[in-house]
Amino acid sequence: MKNWIFRWRGFILAPVALVALWLGKPTFLSFGTGIFFALLGEMLRIWGVGYSGTTTRKGELEAPELASAGPYAYTRNPLYIGNFITAFGFMIIAVGNLDLPVRIFLLTLFL
């Protein structure tokens, strides 16, 4: 099961995001703000993948050497942080306001 999840990790949350956007009630402001955060998260992910080499693009779990340049010089997990920021952007779009997503974001920072 672990290998299956790792192999399909890029697609597992896509149906959840599509349903959230379909059932959501975005406003112009929430859509623009959410897209900003979603793109910011994806840019961080692309930057991280560019410095991690081929290990993040394989279907197997292996890391021959530690990545320490680019975003890895600032954080240990730029791909996870990028995922979180992207999910935050989709949450802003789906909820239709900034209040609840910002509260959830602040709550996760202090846990």
C-alpha positions in Angstrom: 0.0 0.0 0.0 2.8 2.4 0.9 4.4 1.9 -2.5 1.1 2.5 -4.3 0.5 5.8 -2.4 4.1 6.9 -3.1 3.7 6.1 -6.8 0.4 8.0 -7.2 1.1 10.8 -4.7 0.7 13.5 -7.3 -2.8 12.4 -8.2 -4.4 11.3 -4.9 -5.7 14.8 -3.9 -6.7 15.9 -7.3 -10.3 14.5 -7.0 -10.7 16.1 -3.6 -9.6 19.5 -5.0 -11.9 19.2 -7.9 -14.9 18.4 -5.7 -14.0 21.3 -3.3 -13.9 23.7 -6.3 -17.1 22.3 -7.7 -19.0 22.6 -4.4 -17.3 25.8 -3.4 -18.7 29.3 -3.6 -15.7 31.4 -4.6 -15.9 35.2 -4.9 -13.7 37.2 -7.2 -11.4 38.2 -4.3 -11.2 34.6 -2.9 -10.5 33.2 -6.4 -7.7 35.7 -7.1 -6.2 35.3 -3.7 -6.4 31.5 -3.8 -4.9 31.3 -7.3 -2.0 33.5 -6.1 -1.3 31.1 -3.2 -1.8 28.0 -5.4 0.7 29.3 -8.0 3.1 30.3 -5.2 3.1 26.8 -3.8 3.5 25.2 -7.2 6.5 27.6 -7.9 8.1 26.4 -4.7 7.5 22.8 -5.7 9.1 23.3 -9.1 12.1 25.1 -7.6 12.5 22.2 -5.1 12.2 19.5 -7.8 14.8 21.3 -9.9 17.3 21.0 -7.0 16.4 17.6 -5.8 17.4 15.8 -8.9 15.8 12.6 -10.2 14.9 11.2 -6.8 11.6 13.0 -6.6 10.6 11.9 -10.1 11.1 8.2 -9.6 8.5 5.6 -8.5 10.9 4.3 -5.9 11.8 5.7 -2.5 15.6 6.4 -2.6 18.0 9.3 -2.0 21.6 8.7 -2.9 22.7 12.1 -1.5 21.3 15.0 0.6 20.0 18.0 -1.4 21.3 21.2 0.3 21.2 23.8 -2.4 18.3 26.0 -3.6 15.2 25.8 -1.4 16.8 23.0 0.5 19.3 25.5 1.9 16.3 27.2 3.7 14.0 24.3 4.5 14.2 20.5 4.7 10.9 19.9 2.9 10.2 22.5 0.2 7.9 20.1 -1.7 5.7 19.5 1.4 5.6 23.3 2.1 4.7 23.9 -1.5 1.9 21.3 -1.2 0.6 23.0 1.9 0.6 26.5 0.3 -1.1 25.1 -2.8 -3.8 23.4 -0.6 -4.2 26.6 1.3 -4.9 28.4 -2.0 -7.5 25.9 -3.1 -9.1 26.1 0.4 -9.4 29.9 0.0 -11.1 29.4 -3.4 -13.5 26.7 -2.2 -14.6 28.4 1.0 -15.2 31.7 -0.7 -13.7 33.9 2.0 -10.4 34.3 3.7 -11.5 34.0 7.4 -11.7 30.2 7.8 -8.6 29.3 5.7 -6.5 31.9 7.6 -7.6 30.6 11.0 -6.8 27.0 9.9 -3.4 28.2 8.6 -2.6 30.0 11.8 -3.7 27.0 13.9 -1.4 24.6 12.0 1.5 27.0 12.5 1.2 26.7 16.3 0.6 23.0 16.6 
